[in-house]
Amino acid sequence: MVKVLLIDDDVELVGMLGEYLEQESFAVKAVHDGDAGLFEALSGNYAIAVLDVMMPRMNGIETLRRIRMQSRMPIIMLTAKGDDTDRIVGLELGADDYVPKPCTPRELTARIRAILRRTQTSSIDEGLSQVLEVGHLKMWPSQRRAEWDSKPLDLTSTEFNLLEVLVRQAGQPVSKNILSEQGLGRPLARFERSIDVHMSSIRQKLGALPDGRSCIQTVYRQGYQFIKE
């Protein structure tokens, strides 16, 4: 069974979410503070974590930061509805997605499934030897591995997904709607900035081309484009 880690001090909410996830054939472990969440997240026993921002002892943002120092496991943040600051900070620190609270178990489960679909090992007929290569970038989708100028790229799950979408359509602009659908597994919400935050992080990790440009260009009113050198 796929193991999900829930990190939230709201015992009642965690109980409801955990019960629903178990009915959907997930194995669930719940902890109620950041210290315990960090310990469990770094154990390597879980496929994904759901992490609340507001918690005692060590809040969700600090917990996320410490997890990301040692692990790239997919993480969904639970944020207060309308709190854009926590949302953006979480994405900048490497969260794969966020769900505003209060949320329904069905919505959270859908987000979990969407991320796991993209992170699980590709089917064998996709070809383990398949390589995407554009300029200095190489990607092995079936292995979830990427290199820039022969050096490994340390990408989160969502960053890998979004970069793969762009590379598969290199030389063409890709809309934010398509990036959200194919990279995050959900429609883009109105006024949402998550794609922009993820793209900023990917650009920093890739660095600049010899002429100083970023290989990911913003295309006005159309989205983003991975340029061919």
N, C-alpha and C positions, 0 to 999 in steps of 0.2 A: 504494500500500500504506500502511496505517496504521503510523506510526513510533512505536516504543516506546523510551524511554530507560531503561536499567538502570544504577543507581548503587550499586555494592557492591564492597568490596575482596576478597570471596571469589571468586577467579577461577574456581575449579571450579564453584561453584554458578551463577555468572553464565553460564558456558559452557553448562551443562545447561539453564537457563531460556531462554537465547537460542536454543538449537537447537530447543527445543520450540515457542517462539513463532514461529520462522521456518517451522516445519512447519505452523503454524496460520495462515499467510499474513500475518504481521506482519513489518515491517522493524525490525531491532533494532540499536541502538548501545549498547555497554557502556563505561562508564568506572569507575575504581576508587578515586576519592577525591572528597571533597566539593567541592574547588575546580574540578576538571574537570566534575563534575556540575552545579555552578552555572552554569558557562559554557555548557554544552550546553543546559541547561534554559531559559536565557534567550535562546537563539538563535531560538526560535519554530519550530523544525523538527519538533517532536514533538507527538503527540496526547495522550500521557500519560507520566508518569515513575514508576518503581518505585525507592524510595529506602531504603537500609539505614540503621538508626540508628547502628550502631557502625562507624565508619570512621576511618582515620588523617587527620591534618592538620586537617580540619574535619568534625566528626561530622554525622550525618544531621539532628539537630534544628536545628543552626545553619544547615545547608544549606537546610532547609525554610524557616526563618525568612527567610533572604535571598531565596529564590525568591519567597516570598509578598509581599515588598516591591514586586515588579515584575511578577508574573505570577499568573494564576489557573488555570494549566494543572492538570488533574487529577493528583493525586499519591497513590500507595499507599505506605504505610510498611511496611518489613519490621522487625519487632520481635522481641526474644527472647521465647520462649514464657513466659507468666506474668508478664512485666514490665509491670504496669499503669501504672507511672509514665510510662515513655517513650510508651506508647500514648496516654494521656490528654493529655500535653503535646503530642504530635504532632497530635492532633485539635484541640486548642485553638489551635494555630498555623496550622491550616487544611488539614491532611491530609484527603483525601476518604475514605480507608479505611485499614485496616491488615491485614497478614497475619502471623501468628506464624511464626517460624522454628523448626525446619525446616519448609518448605512444599513441596508437590508442584508441579511445573510445571502440572499440570492445574488445581489450585485457583487459582493465581495468574492463569492465563489466563482462568478463569471470572470472577474479580474484575475483571480488565481489561475484558472484554467487557461486564460488567454496568454499569460506569461509562460506557463509551463509548456504550452504547445510549442512555443518558440525556442525554449531552452533545452528541451529534451533532445536526445540524440536523434538525428534524422534517420529515416528508414533507409535500409541498405540499397534500395534501388535508386536512391538519390546519388549514390556513388561516393565512396569514401575518398576517392582521389580527386573529386571535383575541387577546382581552385578558381576563385575569382581574382583577377589581377588587372589593376588599372594603375599605370604609373608606378609610384613607389609602394603602393598598397597591394598586399596579398591577403585573401581571406579563404579559410577552409570552413565553410558553413557546417558540414557534418561533424566537424571537430570543435566548433565554436572557438576557432583560433584565428588571430589576425596578426599581421606584421606590417610595419611601416619601415621602409628602407632596411629590411632584413632584421629589424629589432621588434621583439614582441610588443603588442599593444595590450595594455591593461584596461579592458572595456567592461562595463557592467553589461548585464544581459540585455537591457533595453538599448543601450548604446550600440551593441553589436547588431541587434535587430535593425535599428534605424540606418546604420551605416551599410548594412547588407542591401537594404531596399534601395538606397541611393546608388550603390555600386552596380547593382543589376541594371540600373537605368542610367548609367554614366553618360554624360553629355546631354542629358535631357532634364528639364526641371520636373521635380516631383512635388505635388501639392502637399500641404500639411494634412489635409484630410486623408490622403493615401498613406502618408507616413504614419499617422495615428492608427489607421485601420490595419495596416500590415506590420507595423513595428510594435505598437502597443496592444493590438488586438481589440480595439474599441473605437467608436466614432469620436471625432474631435469635438469637444464641448465648446460652446461659444465663449470667446474671450480667453480661452485657455492658453497658457504660455509654456506648457511642459515641453512641447517639441522644441521651442526656441532654447530653453535651458539645456536640454540634452544636446542639441547641436553645438551650443557654445562649449560644452565640456568635450565633445568629440573633437572639435577644432583645436582645442588646447592640447589634447593628447596627440593629435597628428602632427602638429607643428606647421611650419610654413614651407612652401615650395621654394626652390632656389631663387625665384624672382620676388619672394616676399609675400606672394598671394597665399590665401588659404585654398585648399583643393575643394572645399565646400563653399559654394557661393550662394548668397541670397538672391533670389530672382524676384523682383518686385511684383507683388500680387499673384505670384505663381507658386512660390515655395522655395525649395532648395535644390541645388544641382551639384553633383560631383563632377568636376571638370576633368576632361581628358587632356593630358599634357601633349 
